[in-house]
Amino acid sequence: MIKLVAVDLDGTFLNSKRHVSLENKEMIDKIQNMGIRFVTNSGRTYEGVRHVLDDTNIQCESICMNGASVYNKEGKLIKACYMKKEDVMDIISYVDIKEFFVEFNTNAGTCIAIKKEEAESFLRGWISLYNSGDISAIEEEEIYQDIMRLRKSFIYISNVSEIFDRGYQVFKIAISHKDTNKISELREKLSLNSNLSVSASFHTNIEITDKRADKGIALEQYAKEHGIKMEEVMCFGDSLNDYSMLKREFGYTVAMENAIEPIKEVAKFHTLTNDESGVAKFIQKIVFDE
């Protein structure tokens, strides 16, 4: 008996155009009407989650920023795990913020250390990196609208210390670069800090939270708080930041066909790709015995 379904978004519940397929939407409506809980478990901010879900009218609780925060259906922050200031500053000592794309997800919004007039060119490159360097499946108009939306929403800072001077707290740091060798080298350095959880959504980025925050910890705690047993949980993922979720002893840990190899190896089950509505197909097979 499945009582909770948790999905990663990019590369999992969303297709290559970053949309929720009709099949996936209808399946979530179906299981929610049966009383099965549905939760997103993503590296995205809450605003990023709602950006892709609002058109679907899917209402759900959201585990965001790789487990650093949890929001209820109304968008209220109900749980938070912030990074320590000293860890944030230590990370930045390794990173040239003029060379890498660096975003600081805070309780006030996303901070970036660039000038506002530089944002458009910055964001075009950032969107490309956040789609593994390939934006061919995304309409140019959608990219432009994303750039305008994000340009307006960002908090522009002159230096990283300004985040703390303003009294903000950091949930997550995301670092991107088109050179995957530089990303790999930086990931190795940052992984030496035992205070941090270091993962990624794409091969072009690094996502850093406090060690107490990862998708697996957050989902296990969420299930426990709602009286749901481990074997009653089904979860889906495709990328490195899903590893901590899929390695746990949940009843059904499912890798997408488009997942990276370490995710396929750790998951108990596989399903079709994100472009084939693999989430809906697997739920149909298991929950409805087809």
Secondary structure, DSSP 8 states (H G I E B T S, - for coil): ---EEEE-IIIIIB-TTS-B-HHHHHHHHHHHHTT-EEEEE-SS-HHHHHHHHGGGT---EEEEGGGTEEE-TT--EEEE----HHHHHHHHHT--TTTSEEEEEETTEEEESS-GGGHHHHHHHHHHHTTTT--TTS-HHHHHHHHHHHHHH-EE-SSTHHHHHTT--EEEEEEE-S-HHHHHHHHHHHHT-TTEEEE-SSTTEEEEEETT--HHHHHHHHHHHTT--GGGEEEEE-SGGGHHHHTS--SEEEE-TTS-HHHHHH-SEE---GGGTHHHHHHHHHHS--
